[in-house]
Amino acid sequence: MPDFAAFFPLATALIGAVLAVAVIWVAIKLTWKVAEPNEALIISGLTRGSLETRAGMDFRIVTGKGALVFPGLQTVRTLSLTLNETELKVSCVTSQGIQVIVEGVVIYKIGDAPPFIANAARRFLGQQPRMESQVYNVFEGHLRSIIGSMTMEEIIRERDKLGSQVRSASGVEMEKLGLVVDSLQIKDLQDPTGYIENIAKPHIA
């Protein structure tokens, strides 16, 4: 009869090796987190902020690669780096005292550089829906300010220039939020007073 006792040490060693590999695989699965191309990982806990972030940022930013995260000691959350869209509909008054309602759309995203991601993480981590209202408030204020310095004729004639000025004026505040503007489009001008229709009549006639 075969001596099965001789196979016990080998079988035990094989089972032990398989279990060790399984444990290592599970450990890697639990601790190794990979950032998707359109997101940033924000790792907090027993870590220090990366050199690119500002002083006082007690978290690590990971983009485009993986990182070890130790459950119970560290927490990992994600920030989406995809494009976002905010519709604008702002009631303004021109330098002539004429009311005009401006409709537009802002396309924006969290900036790819670590300082932008750090700023966005401080304000929007876990509550990214707030981003839209913050962006609306920024552009609402600058639209009213710039349109208040223009005549209705200038607004109609220089719509692209208006968009460029509002985008430029909003840049600093957007950067503080960790955001960059991809585009700003002025889509429509509504004129409750009929001023635009009246100034167009001589040309129609």
Secondary structure, 3 states (H helix, E strand, C coil): CCCHHHCHHHHHHHHHHHHHHHHHHHHHHHHEEECCCCEEEEEEECCCCCCCCCCCCCEEEEECCEEECCECCEEEEEEECCCEEEEEEEEEECCCCCEEEEEEEEEEEECCCHHHHHHHHHHHCCCCCHHHHHHHHHHHHHHHHHHCCCCHHHHHHCHHHHHHHHHHHHHHHHHHCCEEEEEEEEEEEECCCCHHHHHHHHHHC
